[in-house]
Amino acid sequence: MNRQGSGGRGQGSGKNTGQTSSLVSRRSSGFTLLEVMVAVAILGMVLVTLIGLKNRSMQDVLLADHITTATLLAKRKMNENLVTAGTRTVFQKEDEGEFPEEEFKEYTWKESISQLQPLENVRITEVRVAVLWKVGERQEMVELKSYE
């Protein structure tokens, strides 16, 4: 009886083990639909984020290019004003215009020259040059100031 009882258990457990291992091997052979959907959703969110970052970095590069160009144009205009500063007898002057080069047609400039007198015998000339450009509806500007 012991043999049959133990043999019966052994066979019964052998069948269960065989069925369980075949079920496990079937499940581990691939991904479920839910796992694939979650992976695609995560991948989609990551790609949307990366595309947004790329677009933002391109806008930042364009803005940096405009700021660099405007700063160099303002420095050029400032140097023109400082060269003629010694011959200037005007106490107040405001002027504006466009740059003659075709590559800078989207930029305009404004300059302001004024005399400051903080003390009785001291006269200081303030020269301001602003370079402006439009980005969509917004007006952007770089301004340089010089005191002599």
C-alpha positions, 0 to 999 in steps of 0.5 A: 500500500505504501508503494501505491500510495506514494506511487500515486502521489508521485504520478499525480505530482508529475502530471501537475508539474508537467502541466505547470511547466508547459503553462509557464513556458507558453507565457514566457515565450512572448509579450502580452498585449498589455505589455506592448501597449505600455511600452508603446505609450512610454516610447510615445511620451519620450519621443514627444518630449524629445521633439519638443526639446529639439524645437526649443533648442532650435528656437534658442539657437535662433535667438542667440544668433539674433542677439549676437548679430544685433550686438555686433551691429550696435557695437559698429554703430556705437563706434561710428558715434564715438569716432565723431564724438570729438567733433560733436557740438550737439547737446541732444540728438535722437536718430533712427534708421535701418542698416544698408546691408541686405543681410541686416534688413530685418534690423533697425537702429535707434541712437540717442546722444545727450549731455549730462552735467553731474557737477558744475565743470564736468560734462559727460556725453551719454551715447545709447545705441539700440538695435531692434528686430521683430520675432513674430508679434514681439519686438526684441532689442539690444541696447549699448550705452557709453559715457565719455 
